[in-house]
Amino acid sequence: MSPWNNSITRDLFDQVMVPTYNPPQAIPVRGEGSRVWDQQGREYIDFAGGIAVTCLGHAHPRLLSALQKQAAKVWHLSNVMTNEPALRLARRLCELTFAERVFFTNSGAEANEAALKLSRKHASARFGAHKHEIIAFEQAFHGRTLFTVSVGGQPKYTEGFEPLPAGIRHVPYNDLAAVEAVISERTCAVIVEPILGEAGIVPGDPTFLAGLRTLCDRNSALLIFDEIQTGVGRTGELYAYMGLGVTPDILTTAKGLGGGIPIGAMLTTAPIAASFAVGSHGSTYGGNPLACAVANEAVAIVSEPALLAGVRARHQELTDALRLLAARYGVFDQIRGRGLLIGCALTERWQGRAREFLRMGLDEGVMLLVAGADTLRLAPSLVIPQADLDEGLRRLERVLARALASEPSRGDGDG
Ligand SMILES: *Cc1c(COP(=O)(O)O)cnc(C)c1O
């Protein structure tokens, strides 16, 4: 007899999965647009977007068609041969951005890994091995490989994994003077999220990001924008850099890029790309035809001006509604972010308790996200229909009412 459960339930998770996650009881089985249904047929409004990934919602007809068409042709060849979908997607990304060259990966962390390795290679070939320092920011998130957790600025993600890669310096975000104090001829790259994502949806100050460009130029260092979360229309621009007037040397993209199919990419210029030669870097699955065919369709849809205008309109509507909820319930106050990447900063009384709202959200039929322990994060589909946006907000309001009801008033000033 099998020692495992016959049925597929949350209990089975603890029996067969490495315990890196602690998912809730509900197991979604189907999604359409911005609605998702679990095993019991309960319906949820999706304000989470699979962590800013399903940018066109679930089962988008055009993505489904691209996937099915390519699935009937060829799924995988490896990089021993090139393929049409990868070339089409690379050409599209070059047409739409500053980039002249593209390297495909399967995830965001791998895109950053490629960017960091390319920066080191570029600097060592041109200037020598001393130019290897990477400047990154406290609280930043760049992925979970050893190099990317080391570059990320959250010590909890590197604890116990030492020894870590060397030559990485961390300074406070939005603090240009701190960067100026450590950048030097030894710096090969500065890596930055235009909006700190995992750390609470903290937008980079435009003057800070422009200042990084100037400091990098002065020190012959590369500027890497990690747009894994902010890219592919999320902020109301195809990429956030486009609204900032700051062009990076390398840009990493993933999450929304495939609309839910795992794919990432590193974008750069021709001269920088030339620091990688045949054999310098690689990936078995990176640039596979199946993922690239879906991503090509996703980028084609998201880059339409009307879609991006729709993201900006929904931002206005959603943040207006959230401000009303903030005033009515006092659970969160500051509303941060751009486009459909929105953070609601919990008030003092609710500090550290963001995750409790995820559970209450599921009880009320709305899928929410957190960004750190003190911020609720919303990252719905970029094309979420009006009715779903309204219904999701009604359910969110019930969550806030429920939170207050479960918590006897402690009076003013009692944090
Ligand atoms: C999600 C994320 C990553 C990591 O992407 P994975 O696909 O999980 O490897 C890196 N950087 C940022 C800014 C992210 O939001």
The ligand as an ORCA input file, in Angstrom:
! r2SCAN-3c Opt
* xyz 0 1
  C      10.899     37.616     -9.115
  C      12.134     38.434     -9.229
  C      13.378     37.852     -9.517
  C      13.574     36.341     -9.595
  O      12.865     35.753    -10.640
  P      12.695     34.147    -10.655
  O      11.963     33.894    -11.938
  O      11.916     33.801     -9.433
  O      14.045     33.556    -10.637
  C      14.467     38.672     -9.670
  N      14.359     40.010     -9.556
  C      13.184     40.607     -9.294
  C      13.116     42.105     -9.212
  C      12.033     39.844     -9.111
  O      10.877     40.446     -8.809
*
